Amino acid sequence: PVKYYNMPFKDKYSVGKALGAVNWAMRGKDKKMLLLTPGRIGTSSPELGVPALFSDISEFECICEIADSRAGYNPELSYGSHFFQDLVEAGILYNALFENEKTIAFRPDLLEGLPNLLLDFDPKAEELSDIIRVYDVSDMDLRLCNDMKKERILCYKNG
């Protein structure tokens, strides 16, 4: 989130376009994709999150908006917005991670050793490769569980 926040304002629109390249390349591949994004996805204001069209993220199985006070992101949740309705109608799981007592652990660093596949999807996105990371974790046997009533989400390695 901090690197995205520090990007020049005019360049932030390229992030949504690069996500769209990944989204369209994965269409029909029968792979499950999770998107972790700083702030609000689909915003028209890049200072609040990532400007993207629904068609840029329509193939993701789950989208998680991440708050990060270091970057100034405390996502205004997409609940109630037209964009959120699109997520619901498409069956995309939506969640948000906040910096509070409910977030027990958030460890994106566990993925850092994996190769970034972004350029396989969008060769023109080299300048974004330190901001957007695309990992293939299909060999890791990861599980994602969500309990909406208890407002809990858990991603773990099976076994």
Number of C-alpha atoms within 10 A of each C-alpha: 20 14 12 22 22 10 12 9 12 8 11 21 16 16 18 19 19 22 24 22 19 22 18 17 14 16 12 8 9 8 12 13 20 17 17 19 20 26 30 26 30 20 17 14 14 20 17 19 27 25 21 23 17 16 14 19 26 18 24 21 17 19 19 18 25 23 23 18 12 9 16 16 21 20 20 15 15 20 13 8 9 9 15 18 13 14 21 12 8 13 13 18 14 18 20 21 22 18 14 8 7 10 11 7 10 13 7 8 7 8 14 11 8 12 11 16 16 22 18 13 18 17 12 11 17 12 11 20 13 11 14 22 18 20 16 14 12 10 6 11 10 12 10 12 10 14 9 9 6 7 10 13 14 11 11 11 9 9 6
